[in-house]
Amino acid sequence: MKLLRLLVLFVLLPGVPAAAQDAPKPAYYGVWKGAIGAYPVMVCLDEDGLGQARGAYYYLSHLSPIGLAGRDDGPDWDERANDDASGARWHGVAVKGDTLSASWMQGKKILPVRLARQKFVTKDDYDGPCMGDAFIAPRAGGGNVTSTDASFEGTAYRKLSYVPGKQFGEDGGSVETIALVSDAPGDRAINALLAQDLPDGGWRSDFIQCLSFEVANSGSDGYFNLAIEPDLITPRWLDVSVGNENSCGGAHPNAWSSFRTFDRASGKEVDLFRWLTDKAVAHVAGDRPEDAYDTVLPPLRDLALAHRPDDADGDDPDCAEASNDADFWRLGLARDGLRMIPSLPHVLEACAATYVVPWAELAPYLSDAGREGVAALKAGRS
């Protein structure tokens, strides 16, 4: 999610120099609570990269957002739904201290708007009021998690599914993950790690934050779909595939696949890049530990490309060239080899098929951790 948040930030603030981002905020900036007529509302207000007012509000009775966009011709804001004007507007918006007033108008109907400023905190420093606790928290609840029994290659597990509250509509998305039911030493810790993807009713979850990015950008909820399924379970290792589809305030929706690998002996998540030597991968340190990343070097990339799957090229002639040049790959564990998916530009993401490099061909590039891991994998084939 970190990379996604940075991409969204870039889109939310297009062409705005650092000095402009540090400029004083307009008087309306913040989170507000009050009423339109007799109807209680919660409001978040910010400005876009051109200094124009934008934001959203919702009635506390139904919690679904309605967008707001400032006009060029005065202190009026248009209400928006899915980027289209709804026909309602806020006329004569004025801020005095910690009070905001306006007139809500639609046709001949006019209602007073009276709001009081609220304190708020955000998950990250660059987030705005539409992504803070005061605005999000009342909307975050209402979902539920169901559990159903499932089996993978004879191994039982539980499938956990989150269905969001009705305030997010039918298209808000879903989150699906798994929980192991056997008694390996690390299974309880692994289940706890996988359960972190399930929204807990709080405002900080990735699901809620994603939809809030879209609200901040367009005034409407986005969607967030995450599906985690097992693709390898052995006495020592668990590998899951992760399917992501979301719209979180960027220029376009996102879709990609990846893997997560876990050690059932320790309960820790495994970084498969550490199974490979510096002949195959490069570990690049960032200014902060969370900014570090890994790239695949040509010898390993050539091994992967030698095992191009039938669906790798799709219908786009640029697919093969994109994979041939990819430096960033996502790694997963298979019985017979290392799974590899190239990280490609959005327009070519459909080309990102799964390559499998046999362990025998990887032998010259395995680190001590990699050799130990492969040995444990082969020992657990039965």
Secondary structure by P-SEA (a helix, b strand, c coil): caaaaaaaaaaacccccccccccccccccbbbbbbcccccbbbbbbccccccccccccccccbbbbbbbbbccccbbbbbccccccccccccccccccbbbbbbbcccbbbbbbbbbbbbcccccccccccccccccccccccbbbbbbbccccbbbbbbbbbbcccccccccccccccccccccaaaaaaaaaaccccccccccaaaaaaaaaaacccbbbbbbbbbbbccccccbbbbbbbbbbbccccbbbbbccccccccccccccccccccccccbbbbbccccccccccccaaaaaaaaaaccccccccccaaaaaaaaccbbbbbbcccbbbbbbbccccccccbbbbbbccccccccccaaaaaaaaaaaaacc
